Amino acid sequence: MIRKLTEMDHEQTMKLLNEAPAENLFILGDIEAFGYEQDFQTLWGDFDEKGLLRAVMLKYRKNFIPYAPGSFDAQGFAEIINSSTNFKELSGLDRVSSQVQPYIKYDLKKKRKLYYAKCDNNKKLESPSLHTNVKLASVQDIDQIIQLHSQIDEFVTNESHEEMRRNMETGITRTYYMDDNGTMMSAASTAAENSKSAMVVGVCTLNDYKRKGYASQCMSKLCYDVLSEGKELCLFYDNPDAGKIYNRLGFKEIDYWTMFLY
């Protein structure tokens, strides 16, 4: 049985999602930030014959994200999506979203599949004593972060100064960086942070400073600090070379993250 979730279902919902906090980064973060009663956000639960929650689906604005650790009513979730008047994207762990997608009646415009990896321990990270040149950015550094990102060819970001400031102040994001005489040359950030997990984004280095290990140092410091808070880390990538770097830091591929655009 599928029905909308409310605050009354919070304990059972958190129990299911927190079994895999990295995999449920976006759903957990949006529940913590916005709860269950918003015009732009709705959650549904799929309950088994005994009334136990076995799957959750989040609608955030025009995007639907389903999650289930095992079997669930994929067709039932698809029927909810098909009845939506502003549906644009289905995304999530490939083993889950790919079960829902065949029942979607809308025409698929694009599909993108990324490696999805997580890290839940610091065994492969460098010692904190080697992070002395890595700094934690403050709101005063936002302009430099934006300037650095603007010089990275593969980055496409529309995040404004105010959005970055708000996200930094609310703890949704943080950035670690290294500089050379005042020039921010390398950085790594988190996004969608919640009480259980965080996503690594914005790992970059200026061309003149590449292949010197700066990005790995920023990543290592970031990962060490976030893991020490009891959170899991996750990230997307589609470049196998980048995957090798992340693997060396302790990230392991857990699935693909697939985005179906309509």
ChimeraX commands (.cxc) that place a marker at each C-alpha (Angstrom):
marker #1 position 0.00,0.00,0.00 radius 0.5
marker #1 position 1.30,3.42,-0.96 radius 0.5
marker #1 position 0.25,6.60,0.83 radius 0.5
marker #1 position 1.65,10.03,1.63 radius 0.5
marker #1 position 3.97,10.23,4.60 radius 0.5
marker #1 position 3.43,12.72,7.43 radius 0.5
marker #1 position 5.24,13.73,10.58 radius 0.5
marker #1 position 3.49,10.79,12.26 radius 0.5
marker #1 position 5.59,8.46,10.09 radius 0.5
marker #1 position 8.89,10.18,10.87 radius 0.5
marker #1 position 10.35,7.55,13.20 radius 0.5
marker #1 position 9.69,4.68,10.82 radius 0.5
marker #1 position 10.89,6.73,7.84 radius 0.5
marker #1 position 14.15,7.65,9.53 radius 0.5
marker #1 position 14.73,4.05,10.58 radius 0.5
marker #1 position 14.52,2.91,6.96 radius 0.5
marker #1 position 16.57,5.75,5.46 radius 0.5
marker #1 position 19.29,5.77,8.12 radius 0.5
marker #1 position 20.18,2.18,7.33 radius 0.5
marker #1 position 21.87,3.66,4.24 radius 0.5
marker #1 position 22.58,7.36,4.94 radius 0.5
marker #1 position 24.95,7.91,2.02 radius 0.5
marker #1 position 22.51,6.33,-0.41 radius 0.5
marker #1 position 19.70,8.52,0.96 radius 0.5
marker #1 position 21.63,11.78,1.16 radius 0.5
marker #1 position 19.08,13.88,-0.72 radius 0.5
marker #1 position 15.96,12.43,0.89 radius 0.5
marker #1 position 17.39,12.76,4.40 radius 0.5
marker #1 position 18.61,16.29,3.77 radius 0.5
marker #1 position 15.28,17.47,2.39 radius 0.5
marker #1 position 13.31,15.93,5.25 radius 0.5
marker #1 position 15.58,17.59,7.80 radius 0.5
marker #1 position 15.36,20.93,5.99 radius 0.5
marker #1 position 11.69,21.03,4.99 radius 0.5
marker #1 position 9.76,18.26,6.75 radius 0.5
marker #1 position 6.67,16.62,5.27 radius 0.5
marker #1 position 4.23,19.48,4.67 radius 0.5
marker #1 position 5.47,21.76,1.89 radius 0.5
marker #1 position 3.97,22.88,-1.41 radius 0.5
marker #1 position 7.19,21.97,-3.23 radius 0.5
marker #1 position 7.94,18.71,-1.41 radius 0.5
marker #1 position 5.95,15.51,-0.86 radius 0.5
marker #1 position 6.91,12.07,0.41 radius 0.5
marker #1 position 5.19,8.74,-0.14 radius 0.5
marker #1 position 5.72,5.43,1.61 radius 0.5
marker #1 position 5.16,1.91,0.34 radius 0.5
marker #1 position 4.00,-0.37,3.17 radius 0.5
marker #1 position 3.98,-4.16,3.13 radius 0.5
marker #1 position 1.14,-6.46,4.24 radius 0.5
marker #1 position 2.19,-6.08,7.88 radius 0.5
marker #1 position 2.16,-2.31,7.71 radius 0.5
marker #1 position 5.94,-1.97,7.72 radius 0.5
marker #1 position 7.55,0.72,5.57 radius 0.5
marker #1 position 9.59,-0.86,2.78 radius 0.5
marker #1 position 10.17,2.05,0.36 radius 0.5
marker #1 position 10.10,5.85,0.23 radius 0.5
marker #1 position 9.72,8.26,-2.66 radius 0.5
marker #1 position 10.52,11.97,-2.46 radius 0.5
marker #1 position 9.15,14.62,-4.81 radius 0.5
marker #1 position 11.20,17.80,-4.55 radius 0.5
marker #1 position 9.85,20.38,-6.97 radius 0.5
marker #1 position 9.99,18.56,-10.36 radius 0.5
marker #1 position 12.28,15.69,-9.35 radius 0.5
marker #1 position 11.25,12.30,-7.93 radius 0.5
marker #1 position 13.72,10.11,-5.99 radius 0.5
marker #1 position 12.62,6.61,-4.93 radius 0.5
marker #1 position 14.48,4.42,-2.44 radius 0.5
marker #1 position 13.97,0.81,-1.36 radius 0.5
marker #1 position 16.41,-1.68,0.17 radius 0.5
marker #1 position 14.50,-4.60,-1.33 radius 0.5
marker #1 position 11.29,-5.34,-3.22 radius 0.5
marker #1 position 8.70,-2.55,-3.57 radius 0.5
marker #1 position 5.76,-1.44,-5.69 radius 0.5
marker #1 position 7.63,0.17,-8.58 radius 0.5
marker #1 position 4.53,0.45,-10.71 radius 0.5
marker #1 position 2.65,2.15,-7.89 radius 0.5
marker #1 position 5.39,4.77,-7.55 radius 0.5
marker #1 position 5.32,5.28,-11.33 radius 0.5
marker #1 position 1.57,5.88,-11.26 radius 0.5
marker #1 position 2.10,8.71,-8.77 radius 0.5
marker #1 position 4.74,10.23,-11.05 radius 0.5
marker #1 position 2.48,9.87,-14.09 radius 0.5
marker #1 position -0.25,11.83,-12.32 radius 0.5
marker #1 position 2.10,14.74,-11.58 radius 0.5
marker #1 position 1.56,17.94,-13.57 radius 0.5
marker #1 position 5.14,19.25,-13.29 radius 0.5
marker #1 position 7.33,16.16,-13.61 radius 0.5
marker #1 position 10.77,16.60,-15.22 radius 0.5
marker #1 position 13.18,14.10,-13.67 radius 0.5
marker #1 position 13.38,10.66,-12.06 radius 0.5
marker #1 position 16.68,9.97,-10.33 radius 0.5
marker #1 position 18.19,7.68,-7.76 radius 0.5
marker #1 position 20.17,4.51,-7.23 radius 0.5
marker #1 position 20.09,2.63,-10.50 radius 0.5
marker #1 position 18.78,-0.60,-8.97 radius 0.5
marker #1 position 15.76,1.34,-7.68 radius 0.5
marker #1 position 15.05,4.02,-10.29 radius 0.5
marker #1 position 15.48,1.59,-13.18 radius 0.5
marker #1 position 12.58,-0.47,-11.78 radius 0.5
marker #1 position 10.28,2.55,-11.81 radius 0.5
marker #1 position 11.31,3.99,-15.18 radius 0.5
marker #1 position 9.66,1.37,-17.47 radius 0.5
marker #1 position 6.23,2.36,-16.12 radius 0.5
marker #1 position 6.67,6.10,-16.79 radius 0.5
marker #1 position 4.35,7.23,-19.57 radius 0.5
marker #1 position 6.25,10.39,-20.49 radius 0.5
marker #1 position 8.78,10.49,-23.34 radius 0.5
marker #1 position 12.35,10.09,-22.13 radius 0.5
marker #1 position 14.61,12.87,-23.41 radius 0.5
marker #1 position 17.93,11.96,-21.82 radius 0.5
marker #1 position 19.47,9.40,-19.52 radius 0.5
marker #1 position 22.67,9.90,-17.55 radius 0.5
marker #1 position 24.38,7.26,-15.47 radius 0.5
marker #1 position 27.15,8.09,-12.97 radius 0.5
marker #1 position 29.26,6.02,-10.64 radius 0.5
marker #1 position 28.06,6.39,-7.05 radius 0.5
marker #1 position 30.65,5.81,-4.35 radius 0.5
marker #1 position 30.74,6.21,-0.59 radius 0.5
marker #1 position 33.29,6.36,2.21 radius 0.5
marker #1 position 32.44,5.46,5.79 radius 0.5
marker #1 position 35.88,5.24,7.46 radius 0.5
marker #1 position 39.21,7.09,7.48 radius 0.5
marker #1 position 41.55,4.10,7.15 radius 0.5
marker #1 position 42.99,5.25,3.80 radius 0.5
marker #1 position 43.14,8.96,4.59 radius 0.5
marker #1 position 46.32,10.87,5.30 radius 0.5
marker #1 position 47.15,11.77,8.88 radius 0.5
marker #1 position 45.64,15.10,10.03 radius 0.5
marker #1 position 49.20,16.30,10.66 radius 0.5
marker #1 position 49.66,16.45,6.88 radius 0.5
marker #1 position 46.70,18.80,6.43 radius 0.5
marker #1 position 48.31,21.89,7.96 radius 0.5
marker #1 position 48.20,23.83,4.68 radius 0.5
marker #1 position 44.53,23.07,4.07 radius 0.5
marker #1 position 42.12,25.75,5.29 radius 0.5
marker #1 position 38.39,25.75,5.99 radius 0.5
marker #1 position 36.71,28.51,4.02 radius 0.5
marker #1 position 34.46,31.10,5.64 radius 0.5
marker #1 position 31.86,33.36,4.09 radius 0.5
marker #1 position 34.63,35.90,3.51 radius 0.5
marker #1 position 36.18,33.44,1.02 radius 0.5
marker #1 position 33.08,32.97,-1.14 radius 0.5
marker #1 position 34.21,35.32,-3.91 radius 0.5
marker #1 position 37.48,33.41,-4.22 radius 0.5
marker #1 position 35.63,30.08,-4.37 radius 0.5
marker #1 position 33.39,31.39,-7.14 radius 0.5
marker #1 position 36.42,32.76,-9.00 radius 0.5
marker #1 position 38.23,29.41,-8.71 radius 0.5
marker #1 position 35.20,27.47,-9.98 radius 0.5
marker #1 position 34.79,29.87,-12.91 radius 0.5
marker #1 position 38.27,28.87,-14.13 radius 0.5
marker #1 position 37.51,25.13,-14.15 radius 0.5
marker #1 position 36.36,24.18,-17.66 radius 0.5
marker #1 position 34.27,21.16,-16.65 radius 0.5
marker #1 position 32.35,23.04,-13.94 radius 0.5
marker #1 position 28.89,24.35,-14.71 radius 0.5
marker #1 position 27.42,26.15,-11.73 radius 0.5
marker #1 position 24.81,28.84,-11.33 radius 0.5
marker #1 position 25.16,29.15,-7.57 radius 0.5
marker #1 position 25.16,32.80,-6.59 radius 0.5
marker #1 position 27.13,34.46,-3.83 radius 0.5
marker #1 position 24.00,34.67,-1.69 radius 0.5
marker #1 position 23.07,31.02,-2.25 radius 0.5
marker #1 position 26.57,29.89,-1.32 radius 0.5
marker #1 position 26.55,32.12,1.75 radius 0.5
marker #1 position 23.17,30.78,2.88 radius 0.5
marker #1 position 24.23,27.16,2.35 radius 0.5
marker #1 position 27.50,27.73,4.20 radius 0.5
marker #1 position 25.82,29.44,7.14 radius 0.5
marker #1 position 23.15,26.74,7.48 radius 0.5
marker #1 position 25.72,23.93,7.33 radius 0.5
marker #1 position 24.54,22.47,4.04 radius 0.5
marker #1 position 27.96,23.03,2.49 radius 0.5
marker #1 position 31.56,23.64,3.49 radius 0.5
marker #1 position 34.74,24.15,1.46 radius 0.5
marker #1 position 38.36,23.28,2.17 radius 0.5
marker #1 position 41.07,24.95,0.10 radius 0.5
marker #1 position 44.77,25.62,-0.42 radius 0.5
marker #1 position 46.21,28.91,-1.59 radius 0.5
marker #1 position 49.42,30.30,-3.00 radius 0.5
marker #1 position 50.13,33.84,-1.82 radius 0.5
marker #1 position 46.45,34.65,-1.66 radius 0.5
marker #1 position 45.42,32.78,-4.83 radius 0.5
marker #1 position 42.99,29.93,-4.13 radius 0.5
marker #1 position 44.52,27.16,-6.22 radius 0.5
marker #1 position 42.70,24.01,-5.12 radius 0.5
marker #1 position 39.51,23.16,-3.25 radius 0.5
marker #1 position 36.98,20.50,-2.33 radius 0.5
marker #1 position 33.49,21.05,-0.97 radius 0.5
marker #1 position 30.50,19.27,0.49 radius 0.5
marker #1 position 26.89,19.68,-0.58 radius 0.5
marker #1 position 23.53,18.54,0.74 radius 0.5
marker #1 position 25.01,17.93,4.21 radius 0.5
marker #1 position 22.65,16.50,6.80 radius 0.5
marker #1 position 23.09,14.91,10.22 radius 0.5
marker #1 position 24.05,11.54,8.73 radius 0.5
marker #1 position 25.78,12.15,5.40 radius 0.5
marker #1 position 27.34,14.61,2.97 radius 0.5
marker #1 position 28.22,14.67,-0.71 radius 0.5
marker #1 position 31.67,15.65,-1.99 radius 0.5
marker #1 position 31.55,18.17,-4.84 radius 0.5
marker #1 position 33.69,20.86,-6.42 radius 0.5
marker #1 position 37.00,19.01,-6.28 radius 0.5
marker #1 position 39.30,21.12,-8.45 radius 0.5
marker #1 position 42.74,22.61,-9.02 radius 0.5
marker #1 position 43.91,25.44,-11.27 radius 0.5
marker #1 position 45.80,24.21,-14.33 radius 0.5
marker #1 position 49.13,25.70,-13.23 radius 0.5
marker #1 position 49.00,23.74,-9.96 radius 0.5
marker #1 position 47.79,20.35,-11.14 radius 0.5
marker #1 position 49.50,17.00,-10.47 radius 0.5
marker #1 position 51.01,18.14,-7.19 radius 0.5
marker #1 position 48.53,16.44,-4.87 radius 0.5
marker #1 position 46.73,19.59,-3.75 radius 0.5
marker #1 position 43.22,18.33,-4.52 radius 0.5
marker #1 position 43.94,15.06,-2.71 radius 0.5
marker #1 position 45.05,17.02,0.37 radius 0.5
marker #1 position 41.86,19.11,0.33 radius 0.5
marker #1 position 39.78,15.97,-0.14 radius 0.5
marker #1 position 41.59,14.12,2.63 radius 0.5
marker #1 position 41.07,16.95,5.13 radius 0.5
marker #1 position 37.41,17.29,4.17 radius 0.5
marker #1 position 36.78,13.57,4.46 radius 0.5
marker #1 position 38.62,13.27,7.76 radius 0.5
marker #1 position 36.63,16.07,9.36 radius 0.5
marker #1 position 33.22,14.95,8.07 radius 0.5
marker #1 position 33.80,11.31,9.01 radius 0.5
marker #1 position 34.93,12.38,12.50 radius 0.5
marker #1 position 31.44,13.84,12.96 radius 0.5
marker #1 position 29.92,10.40,12.42 radius 0.5
marker #1 position 28.69,11.09,8.89 radius 0.5
marker #1 position 29.11,9.05,5.71 radius 0.5
marker #1 position 30.44,10.60,2.51 radius 0.5
marker #1 position 29.32,9.98,-1.03 radius 0.5
marker #1 position 30.07,11.33,-4.49 radius 0.5
marker #1 position 29.25,10.98,-8.17 radius 0.5
marker #1 position 31.77,10.63,-10.96 radius 0.5
marker #1 position 31.90,9.51,-14.57 radius 0.5
marker #1 position 35.65,9.76,-15.14 radius 0.5
marker #1 position 37.49,6.47,-14.35 radius 0.5
marker #1 position 40.71,8.41,-13.66 radius 0.5
marker #1 position 38.92,10.45,-10.99 radius 0.5
marker #1 position 37.54,7.20,-9.63 radius 0.5
marker #1 position 41.07,5.91,-9.02 radius 0.5
marker #1 position 41.85,8.97,-6.89 radius 0.5
marker #1 position 38.67,8.53,-4.86 radius 0.5
marker #1 position 39.36,4.80,-4.41 radius 0.5
marker #1 position 42.76,5.63,-2.93 radius 0.5
marker #1 position 41.02,7.79,-0.34 radius 0.5
marker #1 position 38.69,4.97,0.68 radius 0.5
marker #1 position 35.65,5.49,-1.52 radius 0.5
marker #1 position 33.97,2.33,-2.78 radius 0.5
marker #1 position 31.46,2.09,-5.60 radius 0.5
marker #1 position 28.07,1.04,-4.26 radius 0.5
marker #1 position 25.87,1.51,-7.31 radius 0.5
marker #1 position 25.19,3.86,-10.18 radius 0.5
marker #1 position 23.16,7.03,-9.79 radius 0.5
marker #1 position 20.86,7.32,-12.78 radius 0.5
marker #1 position 19.01,10.42,-13.93 radius 0.5
marker #1 position 16.10,10.09,-16.35 radius 0.5
marker #1 position 15.17,13.47,-17.85 radius 0.5
marker #1 position 11.75,14.02,-19.41 radius 0.5
marker link #1:1,2 radius 0.2
marker link #1:2,3 radius 0.2
marker link #1:3,4 radius 0.2
marker link #1:4,5 radius 0.2
marker link #1:5,6 radius 0.2
marker link #1:6,7 radius 0.2
marker link #1:7,8 radius 0.2
marker link #1:8,9 radius 0.2
marker link #1:9,10 radius 0.2
marker link #1:10,11 radius 0.2
marker link #1:11,12 radius 0.2
marker link #1:12,13 radius 0.2
marker link #1:13,14 radius 0.2
marker link #1:14,15 radius 0.2
marker link #1:15,16 radius 0.2
marker link #1:16,17 radius 0.2
marker link #1:17,18 radius 0.2
marker link #1:18,19 radius 0.2
marker link #1:19,20 radius 0.2
marker link #1:20,21 radius 0.2
marker link #1:21,22 radius 0.2
marker link #1:22,23 radius 0.2
marker link #1:23,24 radius 0.2
marker link #1:24,25 radius 0.2
marker link #1:25,26 radius 0.2
marker link #1:26,27 radius 0.2
marker link #1:27,28 radius 0.2
marker link #1:28,29 radius 0.2
marker link #1:29,30 radius 0.2
marker link #1:30,31 radius 0.2
marker link #1:31,32 radius 0.2
marker link #1:32,33 radius 0.2
marker link #1:33,34 radius 0.2
marker link #1:34,35 radius 0.2
marker link #1:35,36 radius 0.2
marker link #1:36,37 radius 0.2
marker link #1:37,38 radius 0.2
marker link #1:38,39 radius 0.2
marker link #1:39,40 radius 0.2
marker link #1:40,41 radius 0.2
marker link #1:41,42 radius 0.2
marker link #1:42,43 radius 0.2
marker link #1:43,44 radius 0.2
marker link #1:44,45 radius 0.2
marker link #1:45,46 radius 0.2
marker link #1:46,47 radius 0.2
marker link #1:47,48 radius 0.2
marker link #1:48,49 radius 0.2
marker link #1:49,50 radius 0.2
marker link #1:50,51 radius 0.2
marker link #1:51,52 radius 0.2
marker link #1:52,53 radius 0.2
marker link #1:53,54 radius 0.2
marker link #1:54,55 radius 0.2
marker link #1:55,56 radius 0.2
marker link #1:56,57 radius 0.2
marker link #1:57,58 radius 0.2
marker link #1:58,59 radius 0.2
marker link #1:59,60 radius 0.2
marker link #1:60,61 radius 0.2
marker link #1:61,62 radius 0.2
marker link #1:62,63 radius 0.2
marker link #1:63,64 radius 0.2
marker link #1:64,65 radius 0.2
marker link #1:65,66 radius 0.2
marker link #1:66,67 radius 0.2
marker link #1:67,68 radius 0.2
marker link #1:68,69 radius 0.2
marker link #1:69,70 radius 0.2
marker link #1:70,71 radius 0.2
marker link #1:71,72 radius 0.2
marker link #1:72,73 radius 0.2
marker link #1:73,74 radius 0.2
marker link #1:74,75 radius 0.2
marker link #1:75,76 radius 0.2
marker link #1:76,77 radius 0.2
marker link #1:77,78 radius 0.2
marker link #1:78,79 radius 0.2
marker link #1:79,80 radius 0.2
marker link #1:80,81 radius 0.2
marker link #1:81,82 radius 0.2
marker link #1:82,83 radius 0.2
marker link #1:83,84 radius 0.2
marker link #1:84,85 radius 0.2
marker link #1:85,86 radius 0.2
marker link #1:86,87 radius 0.2
marker link #1:87,88 radius 0.2
marker link #1:88,89 radius 0.2
marker link #1:89,90 radius 0.2
marker link #1:90,91 radius 0.2
marker link #1:91,92 radius 0.2
marker link #1:92,93 radius 0.2
marker link #1:93,94 radius 0.2
marker link #1:94,95 radius 0.2
marker link #1:95,96 radius 0.2
marker link #1:96,97 radius 0.2
marker link #1:97,98 radius 0.2
marker link #1:98,99 radius 0.2
marker link #1:99,100 radius 0.2
marker link #1:100,101 radius 0.2
marker link #1:101,102 radius 0.2
marker link #1:102,103 radius 0.2
marker link #1:103,104 radius 0.2
marker link #1:104,105 radius 0.2
marker link #1:105,106 radius 0.2
marker link #1:106,107 radius 0.2
marker link #1:107,108 radius 0.2
marker link #1:108,109 radius 0.2
marker link #1:109,110 radius 0.2
marker link #1:110,111 radius 0.2
marker link #1:111,112 radius 0.2
marker link #1:112,113 radius 0.2
marker link #1:113,114 radius 0.2
marker link #1:114,115 radius 0.2
marker link #1:115,116 radius 0.2
marker link #1:116,117 radius 0.2
marker link #1:117,118 radius 0.2
marker link #1:118,119 radius 0.2
marker link #1:119,120 radius 0.2
marker link #1:120,121 radius 0.2
marker link #1:121,122 radius 0.2
marker link #1:122,123 radius 0.2
marker link #1:123,124 radius 0.2
marker link #1:124,125 radius 0.2
marker link #1:125,126 radius 0.2
marker link #1:126,127 radius 0.2
marker link #1:127,128 radius 0.2
marker link #1:128,129 radius 0.2
marker link #1:129,130 radius 0.2
marker link #1:130,131 radius 0.2
marker link #1:131,132 radius 0.2
marker link #1:132,133 radius 0.2
marker link #1:133,134 radius 0.2
marker link #1:134,135 radius 0.2
marker link #1:135,136 radius 0.2
marker link #1:136,137 radius 0.2
marker link #1:137,138 radius 0.2
marker link #1:138,139 radius 0.2
marker link #1:139,140 radius 0.2
marker link #1:140,141 radius 0.2
marker link #1:141,142 radius 0.2
marker link #1:142,143 radius 0.2
marker link #1:143,144 radius 0.2
marker link #1:144,145 radius 0.2
marker link #1:145,146 radius 0.2
marker link #1:146,147 radius 0.2
marker link #1:147,148 radius 0.2
marker link #1:148,149 radius 0.2
marker link #1:149,150 radius 0.2
marker link #1:150,151 radius 0.2
marker link #1:151,152 radius 0.2
marker link #1:152,153 radius 0.2
marker link #1:153,154 radius 0.2
marker link #1:154,155 radius 0.2
marker link #1:155,156 radius 0.2
marker link #1:156,157 radius 0.2
marker link #1:157,158 radius 0.2
marker link #1:158,159 radius 0.2
marker link #1:159,160 radius 0.2
marker link #1:160,161 radius 0.2
marker link #1:161,162 radius 0.2
marker link #1:162,163 radius 0.2
marker link #1:163,164 radius 0.2
marker link #1:164,165 radius 0.2
marker link #1:165,166 radius 0.2
marker link #1:166,167 radius 0.2
marker link #1:167,168 radius 0.2
marker link #1:168,169 radius 0.2
marker link #1:169,170 radius 0.2
marker link #1:170,171 radius 0.2
marker link #1:171,172 radius 0.2
marker link #1:172,173 radius 0.2
marker link #1:173,174 radius 0.2
marker link #1:174,175 radius 0.2
marker link #1:175,176 radius 0.2
marker link #1:176,177 radius 0.2
marker link #1:177,178 radius 0.2
marker link #1:178,179 radius 0.2
marker link #1:179,180 radius 0.2
marker link #1:180,181 radius 0.2
marker link #1:181,182 radius 0.2
marker link #1:182,183 radius 0.2
marker link #1:183,184 radius 0.2
marker link #1:184,185 radius 0.2
marker link #1:185,186 radius 0.2
marker link #1:186,187 radius 0.2
marker link #1:187,188 radius 0.2
marker link #1:188,189 radius 0.2
marker link #1:189,190 radius 0.2
marker link #1:190,191 radius 0.2
marker link #1:191,192 radius 0.2
marker link #1:192,193 radius 0.2
marker link #1:193,194 radius 0.2
marker link #1:194,195 radius 0.2
marker link #1:195,196 radius 0.2
marker link #1:196,197 radius 0.2
marker link #1:197,198 radius 0.2
marker link #1:198,199 radius 0.2
marker link #1:199,200 radius 0.2
marker link #1:200,201 radius 0.2
marker link #1:201,202 radius 0.2
marker link #1:202,203 radius 0.2
marker link #1:203,204 radius 0.2
marker link #1:204,205 radius 0.2
marker link #1:205,206 radius 0.2
marker link #1:206,207 radius 0.2
marker link #1:207,208 radius 0.2
marker link #1:208,209 radius 0.2
marker link #1:209,210 radius 0.2
marker link #1:210,211 radius 0.2
marker link #1:211,212 radius 0.2
marker link #1:212,213 radius 0.2
marker link #1:213,214 radius 0.2
marker link #1:214,215 radius 0.2
marker link #1:215,216 radius 0.2
marker link #1:216,217 radius 0.2
marker link #1:217,218 radius 0.2
marker link #1:218,219 radius 0.2
marker link #1:219,220 radius 0.2
marker link #1:220,221 radius 0.2
marker link #1:221,222 radius 0.2
marker link #1:222,223 radius 0.2
marker link #1:223,224 radius 0.2
marker link #1:224,225 radius 0.2
marker link #1:225,226 radius 0.2
marker link #1:226,227 radius 0.2
marker link #1:227,228 radius 0.2
marker link #1:228,229 radius 0.2
marker link #1:229,230 radius 0.2
marker link #1:230,231 radius 0.2
marker link #1:231,232 radius 0.2
marker link #1:232,233 radius 0.2
marker link #1:233,234 radius 0.2
marker link #1:234,235 radius 0.2
marker link #1:235,236 radius 0.2
marker link #1:236,237 radius 0.2
marker link #1:237,238 radius 0.2
marker link #1:238,239 radius 0.2
marker link #1:239,240 radius 0.2
marker link #1:240,241 radius 0.2
marker link #1:241,242 radius 0.2
marker link #1:242,243 radius 0.2
marker link #1:243,244 radius 0.2
marker link #1:244,245 radius 0.2
marker link #1:245,246 radius 0.2
marker link #1:246,247 radius 0.2
marker link #1:247,248 radius 0.2
marker link #1:248,249 radius 0.2
marker link #1:249,250 radius 0.2
marker link #1:250,251 radius 0.2
marker link #1:251,252 radius 0.2
marker link #1:252,253 radius 0.2
marker link #1:253,254 radius 0.2
marker link #1:254,255 radius 0.2
marker link #1:255,256 radius 0.2
marker link #1:256,257 radius 0.2
marker link #1:257,258 radius 0.2
marker link #1:258,259 radius 0.2
marker link #1:259,260 radius 0.2
marker link #1:260,261 radius 0.2
marker link #1:261,262 radius 0.2
view
